[in-house]
C-alpha cells in the first residue's frame, strides 16, 4: 500500500490523515480508538482479584479475548507488552514484532501504538529502577530529572514502545493517600517544573509522555483512593491545574490521561469542561487523551452515570477521551448508537484524526518504519545507573542532626535495626517492576542487582562491626523481636534504626496505589521499635525510607539525627550510606512537609492563615515538624543583600530579585535557594505564602553566589471572585531562604493596576546566577 497518500512522509500530516480517514469504514475507525492487553483468555479467567496490577482488572471483560479477533479491523494501542509479567527483553521484543506484523496484514495495515508504564523507569524485567517522583522532587533539580526521562525513553523507544504512561502531576493534598510516592509533592510550582522536565526528557527521546491524572485525583476525601473530590473551582484552577498547564504549554506533552475521581459529582472521564474546554480550547493541546484503565466501564459500574457500557463510551467520547485503555470495551459498542442517531459519527472522526496524526508523527505509517528499532541488549546500562545514582545522591534529606553525622570516624560497633536495612525493595516505588510484578511471583529476585542498605553500610564502614536485628516487619504488628533489637542497640556505640514502607498495590504494601492509611503513624509496630531503641539511651540515627511523610513528633527530639529518603531507587542504599558516612553532603529538600502529629490531616504548607492557625482557633496544631523545602547540610549558609530592581511594576511587568548566598562553613555544599510570594491583601483568601521560584547551586566553602529571580506579574495571579484569572493591584511580599519556614530575608513591591489574563500567562520564574559567578545557568525548567 505504499502508493497510498497516507504512506507518503513528504506530505503534510493533515493531508495524510484525511486521506486515510476517507478510506476507513466505521468499524475500522472505532478500532483505532481501542486497545488490546496481550493476556490469554485463560490468564484472564484465572485472575485473582487480590493480584490485580490495575484497579478491578478482574471485573472487566474486553470485546475480544484473542489478539487475532481484536485486530480484525485494526487496533489503536497495544497495552503493556513488557510490564504484565516476567517477560525477558528478547521475548518482549519478539512479541511486539509479531503483533505489529499481524497488524500489517489487516486491510489498511496500520500499526498500533505500544504503551507502557514508566513512573520510575521502563516497567520491564531487568530495567533500571530510578527514584520515585517524590524523591526526584526532593532533588529540586529539573535538569537531572530531564536527563532521566531521556535515558529511560531511549530504552523504551528502541524496544518498540511509543508511549509512556507518566508522569503523575497530581499535587498532594492529603499525606494519607497511597499514591503520594508517585507525585512530585505538595507545591504546584515544584510539581510543575519537575514534571515538565520529566516530560521533556521522554519527548526528547521520541516517547509520547502522558500526564496523569487529569484532574483532582489527589484531593479525594480522607485520602482514600478513587473517593469523591470536594473541591471548589478556585482550588482546582490555582492548585491542581497549573502543573498540567506547564507540561502542555512548555513541556510539549503529546498525551493526557483522565482521573478516575469525580469532582463535585462530575467524573473527569465525562467532563468536556476539563478534557475539551480547558485542555484544548484554553491551553491549545493537540495530542491524544487516553482513558485511565477502565475509566469508561467505571462510568456505569462505579459512578452510575450511565445505564450501560455503550452509553458510557458515548459520554466519554463526547467529553474528549480519544482512546480507551487497556482493552476495547465501551468504544467497541458504539456502532449501533451511531446507526440509530444517538451518537454523531463526527465525534468518532474527531478522535480518529488525533490518533492517526500521532501515529504519523511517530513514523508508524512511513515505509521505512520498524516495529522494534533494536540496538538494545540491556535495560540497566551503566549510563542509566549513573543517572540513577546522581538522582539518589541528591534526593536524601537530612531532617535533623545534633552533630553525630557524618559518622566520619569509623565507630567500633553499630546496631543496624529495622525492616528497611536488609530489604532493597524498600527503595523502590509501587510501579517499579520488582514491586509491581515480581513481588507477586514466589522465588524471584529483583531482576537487577540492588544493594540493601546493610550491604551499602558494610562497604562504607569496612572496619566497623555492624550488628543487624530486624526488630519487626513493615506492617506486621508482631513485637516479639523488638527486645532483641533493643539489646543490640544497648551493646552498640550507635544505633541506626531503619523504618518506613514497602510499596505495593491495592493493599499489598504500606504505600502505593490503593495503599491508603488512616493515620500517619509509622506502619505496623515500627513506632514501638523506635521507642524501644530510644529507651536504651544509645545515640540513635533514625532513617526513614518511605513513600509518604510519617509523623515523627513523638520521638524526633530524642533522635541524634533523622534522615528521610523517599524511595530513592536501585542506587538508594549507596546514597543513604554516603550521607551517613559523609561521602555525600546531603542536598535533598522536602517536597512535602513532615507532620508532628499523626492525625492533623489534611494539612500542607499551602494554606491561608486560618489553615495554619493554632491555639486561638483549635486544639489541633497543623504546623509541620519539618516544613516543605527543609533540609540540612554538613555546612552552613548565610543570606544577605536582598534587593529588588524596582518597588513598582505594571500588571504585565517583571521585578528582578537578587540575593547573596554564602557558604559559611568549612565544607563545600549545595544550597537550594527558595523564593516565596505573599499576596498581602486580595479579594479572595490566599495562601500565607507559596513557592514562586528556586535554584539549586553548588557553593564551595567560604565562597558566595549571587542568585537572581525574574518574577513576572503573572506569577501573582489567581482566580478571582468572578471566576476569571486576574492580577490585582496591591502590595506583595517576597521571602528568600532555605525552606517555607526558614526565610531570613523579605522585601516588598507593588503592582499598580489590575489586569484580567485572557491570553497564555507566564508560568515560570527564571532563576540564574549573576554574571561573573561560576556555573551560571538558567532555571532548568527554561534550559534549551
N, C-alpha and C positions, 0 to 999 in steps of 0.2 A: 504493500500500500504506500510505497514511498512517493508515488505520484500525487497523492492527496495533498491538498494545501496545508492541512494541519501537520504534515510531516516536514514542512519546509522551514528550517530555522531562520532563513533570511527574511521571512515575512514578519510583520508586526504581530505581537501576541494576540491582540484583539481580533485581527483578521483570521488567525488560525483557530481561535476559539469559536468564532461564529461559523466557520466552515465545518468544524467538527460537530457543533451543536445541531446544525441543519441536517446532518447525516444520521442523527440518533433517533431511535424510537423512544417512546415514553419509558418503556422498561429499561432501556439502556441508560437513559438519563437518571432514573431512580437508582440504578445500580452504582452510579458514581457517587451517590450520597450515603453509601453504606460501607460496612467493613466486615471482615471475617477474622475470627480468632482461631488460629490453627490448633484446635484441640479436637480429638476424636469424639464421636458420639458416646463411646464407652467411657472416656475420661469425664465427659460432662455428666453422664448418668451416675458415675461413681463419686462425684464431687462431694466432699464433706463440708457441710455448712460452717464447721469450725476451722476450715482450712482454706477459706477464700483468700485470693490475692486482690480482690476488688469487692466493694460492698454488695452483699446479697447476690454474688455471682451465681450461686446455686439456684436462685429463684427464677431465672430467666431462661427462655428458650429462643434461640435465634431462628430466623427464617429457614436457614439451611444448616444441616449438621456436617455436610461434607463439602470440601472445597470445590470439587467439580460442579456440584449443584449451585454453590454460591456464586460462581463466576459465569453462569450461563449467559448473562447479559453484560458481563464486565464487572468491575469492582473498583470502589474508591480507595479503600485503605486495607492494609494487612496489619492486624493487631499483634504486637509483641511476639514476633517470630523468635526472638532471643531470650526474652525475660520471663517466660512462663514455666520454665523447667530447667533442669541442669543440662543444658544443651551445649556441647563443645562448640567452639567457634567455627571449626570447619563444617560441622554438621548444620549449624545455623545458616552459614553462607550457602550451603548446598540446598537447604530448604527454601531459602529466598529465591535462588536461581530457578528452582523447579517451579515454584509458584508463579513467578513472573513469566517463565516460559509458557506455562499453561495459559496465562492471560493473553500472550501473544497469538494464541490460536483462536481466540474469540473473534467474532465478526469484525470488530473495529481494532482489536489488538492493543488496547490502551493499558499500559502498566498501572499498577497500584502504588500508592504512597505507602511506604513501610514506616510505621511509627513505633517508638519505644520510650520507656521511662528513662530519665537521666538526671534525677534530682541530685544525686551525689556521685554522678558518673554514669556511664553506659551501664544499664542494668542487665548485665550479661555475665555468664560464667567466666571467671578469670580476668575481669576488668578492674582497673584501679578504683578504689573507693576513696573519693575525696571527702573533705569535711561536710557536715550538714550545712544548709544555708544559714542557720543561726550562728554557726562557727565562722562561716565566711563573712557574715556581717560584723562579727567581733573583730575582724582584721581592720575594718574601716579602710580597705584597700581595693577599690573597684578595679584598678588596672590588673591586679593579680587574679581577681575573680574572672575578668575577661579572658585572661590567658588560660585559665582552667577550662572555660567554656569552649575555647578554640581547640584545646587538646582533646577533650572528650568528643567534641563534634567531629574532629578529623577521623577518629577511630570509627565512629558511627557511620560516617559517610562512606568510608572505604569498605565497610561491611554491608553496604546496601540499604542502610537506614536513611530516611529522608527527613523525618520529623521527630523532635524530642518533646515529650510532654512535661516541660519545665520552662521557666522557673515558677515557683509559688510566690505571688506578690501580695498575699493577704497580710494585712497589718494586725499584729497581735493585739487583742483587746482583753483577753482573759487567759492567764497562765495555766489554767486547769485544762484547757483544750489540748487534746493529744497531739495535734499537728503543729504545735509551737516550733518544734525542731525543724520543720520544713520551711519556716518563714525566715525573713531577714530582720525580724524584730518588731518593736513596738512603735517606731517612729516612721512616719510616711516618707520623709526625705531620705533616711538611711535605706529603707526598703526600696525606694525608687532608684537611687543611684547604684546600689549593689545589684539589684535585679536587672536594671538596664545594662549594666556591664556584662552580666551573665548572658543576656540576650545577644548582645553584640558579639560575644565570643562564639556562641553557637552559630549565629547567622554568618559570621566571617568564615566559618568552616563549611558553609553551604547547607547547614541544618536549619529547618524551619523551627524556630523557637515558639513555644506555646505558653502564653500567660494564663495562670490559673490562681484562684478560682474566681471568676468574674461574675458577681462581686458581692461581698458582705459575709462570706462563709465564716470568717474568723470571729465574728461577733455573735455567735449562737448563744442562746440562753444557757447560763450556767456552764459554758464551755463544753457543752455536750455535742458530739459530732452529729451533723445534719439537723440539729434543733432549729426551730424558727429564730429569725433575727428580728429584734425590735429596735428599729433604728430610724431616726428622722433623716430627712433629705440632707440636712447640713452635715451631719456626721458622715453620711455616705459620700458626699461631694468633697469634703475638706480633709477627711482622714483616709477613707478606703480607696477612692478612685485615683488620687494623684500618682501612685506608683504605676498603675496601668497606663495612664496617660503618657508619662515619660517614656515608658518602654515602647509604646506605639509610636510616639512622635519623634523621639530621639534615638531609640534603640532599633527601630525598623523591624519589629517582630512581624511575622507573617501568619501567626495564628493565635487564637484566643480560645480558652475553654471556659464554659459557664460553670457557675457554682450550683451545687445541689440545693442550697438553702433558699427558703422564701424570705424575702424582706418585706415586712408589713403585709404578709399574706400573698405576695406575688413571687412565685418561683422564678429564679433568674432564667431558667430554661424556657420560660414562657413570656419573658419581658422584652417586648420590642423597644421599650424605652432604653434599657441597658444595651441590648445587642445590636440595635439599629440606630436609634436617635443619638445616644451618647457615643458609642464606639465608632460608628461610621459617619453619621452626619456631622457630629461636632468635632471629632478627632481626625477624621479622614482615613480611618483604617480601611485597607483594600484587600486584606487577606481572607482566610477562612476561619469561621467559628466552628469548632468541633465540640460535640457534647461530652461532658464528663460521662464516664461509663454508666450506661443505663439511665441517663437523665430522662430520656423520653418515656420509658416504662414507669419511672418514678412519678410522672405527671398524673397517671391514673392510679397506680398502685399505692403510692405513698402520700402524694399531695391531694389526691381525689379531685383534681381539677377538671378531668375529662372522664367520659363514661367508658372509653375503650382505647386500645393501643393505636388504632388508626387515627382517631381524633387527636391523641397526644402528638402523633407525628405531624399532623396538620398545624397544630398550635405552635409547636417548636419551629417548624419551617417558616411559618409566617413571622414569628418573632425574630428570626435571624440565625438559627442554627443550620449550618450548611452540611455538616457530616455527622452521621450517627455512629457512635462508638459504644462498645467494642465490637458488636455484631449488628447486623441489619435486622431490625425488628419493626418499629413503627414506620420507618420510611419504606419498608418493603410492602406495606399495606395501603399505600396512598393511591394506587391506580384507580380503584373503584370510586374513591372520593372525587377524583378529577373527572372521571367519566360521568358522575352524577351531578357535577357542577358545584359540589360542596367545597372544592379547593381549586383555585386558579392555577393552571399549569405555569403561569408566569413566575410563581414563587419557586417552582422546581427549576425553571430555566435560570433564574437569578442565582441560585445556589450552584448549579452545574457550571455556569460560567466561571464562578470563583474557583471551583475545584479544578477545572480544566486549565485555567490561567496559571494556577500554582504548579500543575504538572508540567506545563510548558516551560515555566521559569526554572524548574528543576531539571529540565532537559529530558524528561521522560518520553517525549514524543519526537525527539531528534533521531535520525537514522543511526547516529554513532553511539547512542545510549547503551550503557552496560548495566545490567541489573545489580551486579556486585563489582564495583571498580577494582577490588582486590588490593594487593600490596600490604595487607595487614596479617601478620602472623602472631601477634600478641596484642592484648588489650591492656597490658600492665607494663608499659615501656619505661625505660629509665627517665625519659622526659616527663611522663605522667607522674612518676614517683617524685621527681624533683619539685614539680609544681605542688603536688600534694603535701610534700614536706614543708615547703615555704608557707603554704596556707596554714598548716597545722601549727607551725612555729609561731606565726603571727596572731593566732586566734586565742592562745591561752591567756586567761585573765587572772592577774594576781589581785584578789579582793582585799586581803589583809595580811600584815606581816609585822611582827614585833622585832624583827631583825634576825630571826632564825634562818631565813632564806636570803641568799642561796646557801646551801649546805656545802660551803667551799672546802672546809676541812673534812676529810673522809671520817664519818662517825664510826665508832667501833662496832656498834650493834644497833640496827634499826628494825623495828617491827613494822611489817607491811601488812596491813589489815584491811579486810573488806572485800565485797564481791567483785569489785571492778578489777582488782590487781591482776588476777590470773585469767580474765575473760576479755580477749581482744575484741569480741563482738560488741562490747560496751562502747567502743569508739565509733560505731557505725550507726547510721540512721535507719529508719524503718524501710526506706526504699532502696537501701543498698542490697546488692544481690545476696550476700550471705544471710542477712536478716529477712529479706523479702521471700526468698526461695529456699536456700539451703538449710535454714533453721528448721524447716518442715520435714527434712529428709534425714532420717536416722543415719548416723555413722559417716556423715560427710564432713569434710573440712571446710575452710572458708573460701577455697578456690584460688586464693592468693596468699602469699606469706604476710602475716600481720603479727608483729611482736606485741606481746602483752606488756602492760606497764611493769610487771615484775621482772620480765626479761630485760626491758629497757633500763630499769633501775640497776639491775645486776651489771649491765655493761657500763653504766655511768659511775657506779661506785664499786670498782673491782676489789678493793681491799676491805670493804665493809661486810659484816655478817648480816644478811637480810633474812629475817625470820618471818615466814608468811603464815598467817592464820586467816581463813575467810571470815569467820565470825557469824555470818548469816548470809542468806541468799538475797537476790534483788527484791523479790516480792513475798517470799515465804515468811510467815510470822514466827517461825521456829527460832527460839533464842538459846538453844542448848549449847551452841558453840561459842556464845559470847564470853563466857567465863574464861575459856582458853585464850581468846583474843586479848582479854584484859590482862591475863597472866603474862602473855608475850609482851604486851606494852609495858608492864611493870618491870620487866627484866631488861628493857631496852633504853638506850640513851634518848631516842626519838621514836615517836610513833607516826607513821604515815597512814592515815585512815582514808580508804578509797571507797566512796559511796556514789550512788546515782541510779542510772537507768540501764535497762536492756531493752532496746527497741523491738517492736513487733507490730502486728496488725490485728485490729478488731479484738482487743483484749488479750492477745498473746504476748504482750510486752507491757512495760510500765510507761512507755512513751511511744508515740506513733499514731497512725490513723486508727481511730476508734478506741484508743487507749487514753481516755479522758479520766480525770481524777476528781474526787470530792473535795480534797484538801491538799495543800501544798506541803504537807509533812513528807519527809523522805519515805519512799515506799517500804513496805514490809516492816521488818524490825531494825532497819538501818539506823534510825534515830536512837534506839536503845543501844546499839553497838557504839555509836559515837559517845553517848553519855557514859557508858561503861569504861571506855578508854580514857576519857577526860577525868573520870573519878580517880584514876591511878596517879594523877599528878605528873605523868611523863609529858614533856613538851610534845604537842600534837600538831601535825600539819594535816589539815583536812583537805582532801582532793575530791571535788565533786565533778563527776563526768555525767552529764545529763542532757536531756532534750528540752527541758523547761527549767526555769529557776525554781528552786525549793526554798522554803522559809528556813533561815539559818539563825534567827534571833535567839533561839533557846540556848545555843552554845557558842555563838560567834566570839563573845568576849573572853572565852576560856581557851580558844584555839591560839596557838602560837602563830599560825599562818593559815590562810584559806586560798585555795587555787580552784578556779572554775574553768572547766572545759566543756564546750557544747558539742560533744560527739565529733572529735577532730579528725576522724577518718583513719585510713590504714597506717598513716605515719604518726598517729596520735600518741602512742606510747613514748616514742623518742622525743616528741615535743614536750610532753609533760616532764619527762625525766630531765630534759635540757633546762627547763625553768627551775626545777628543784636543785639541780647541780650548779646552776649559774652559768652553764654554757650559753644559755639564751637569756637575754634581758626580756622580761615579759612585756609585751606590747599590745595585747588584746584589750579591748574596751567593751563594756557590757552593751549589747544590743537590746537587752531587756533588763529591768531592774530586778534585784534580788530582794524578796519580801522579808520583813522582820517576823511577821506572824503568818500562820498558815491559812487563816480564814478571812482575810480582808479583801477578797476578790469580788468583782473585777476591779483592778486599780493599776493603771500605768501612769507614767510621769506626765503624759499628755492630758492634763486635766485643768479645769478652772479653779479658782480659789476655793470654792465650796467642795470641790472634789478632792482637795488636798488638806482641808482644814481638819483640826484635831479637837482639842479639849472643849471648845465653846460650841461645837455642833454635834459631837458624837463621842462615845467612849471607844470607838474603833479607830485606830491610827493607821491611815493608809500610806504613810510615808515609808519609802523603801529603806531597808537596811543598807543596801548598796545601790546607788541610783543609776539610771540609764547613763551611759557614757563613762562610768567609773572604771578605773584600772590603774594599779600601782606599777612602778618600775623599780629597778635596783639603783636608779639615780634620782635626781630631783630637778624640777624645772620651776623657773620663775617667769611671771608675765609682767610686762610693763609697757609704758608708752603706747597706750591705745589712742589712735587718732582717727578722725573722720575727715575726709577731704572737703566736706560741706555739712552744715547742720540743717539744710533745707533743700528738698528736691521736689520736682513736679511729679504728677501721678504716673508719668512714664519715664522718670529719671532713675539714676543709679547713684548710690553712695558707696565710696571706696573706704573700707575699714581696714586699718593696718595695726598690727601688734607685734611687739618683740618678745620672743620666747628664748630663754637662756637655760642651757643645761648647767645647773649649779653644783652638780655632783662630780665625782672623780671617775665616772664610768660613762662611756658612750651609751646613748639611749635613743629611743624613738618616742616621739610625742604625737598624740592626736589632738590637734588644736581644734576646739569646737566653738562655733558661733551660734548663739541662741537669740531669738527675737521675741519681744513682748509688745503686744498692742496695748498701749496704756489705757485707752478708752475706746470702746467700739459699740456699735448699735446692737450687737448680739454678744452673748457670753463667749469669751475666747480663752484658750489655754493660758496659764500663767506664763509659760514660755514654750517655745518649740525650736527644734534644731533647724537652723537656716543654712548652715554650711559647715564643712570640716576639711581638714588637711592632715594627712599622716606624713610626718617628716622625720628623718634621722638627724640628730644633733650631737656631734662629738662633745665630750666633756669640756667644759669651760667655754664653749662657743655658743653663739646665738643665731637665730633666724628671724627675719622679718617676714611675717605672714600677711598676705593681702587677700581680702574678700571683696568681691564686687557684687553688692546686693541691689538688685533691681526692685523698683516699687511693686512690681507684680508679685514679688515674694511675700508681700504683706497682705495679699488679697484673701478674701473669704466670701462665703455665701451669705448674702445679706438677707434682711427680713423679707424682701420681695422675691427671693429665690435666685437673683442674679449674682454672679461673681463680681465683686467690686473692690476697688481701692478706696479707702476712706481717709479724708484729710484728718490730720492729727499728729500726735507725738508717739514715737516708737523708741523703745529702749533696746539696745543691743548689748549682749553679755558675751564675754570671751573667757574661756578657761578650759578645765580638764574634764568636766562632766556636767550634767544638767544641774548639779547642786554645788559644784566647786567652780565658781565663776568670779574671780577676783576683780575683774575689770568690767566697767559698763560705761556706756555713752548714749546720747540721745540724738535723734534727728526728727525733723518734721516733714510731712508731706502736705503741700499747700493747697490741694484741691482734690475733689472726688473724681472717680472715673469708673464707669462700668466697663468691664472687659468683654468685648464682643468679638474678639479675634484670638488666635492662639497666643497663650501667655508665656512669659518666661518662667521656666520650671526649675532652673538650676542657679546655684550661686558659685560662679567660678572662684577658685582659690589657687593661690600661687605663692611662690617665694619671691620676695622683692629682688629685682635685678642686682647683681653683684654677689648674691648668695650662691652657694654651691647647689647643685642638683635642682635648678629652677625647673618647675614643671607646672602645668595647669592641673586643675582638679581632674582626676582620671575620668570622671563622667563626661568630660569635654575633650579628652585626648583623641586625636585623629588616628 
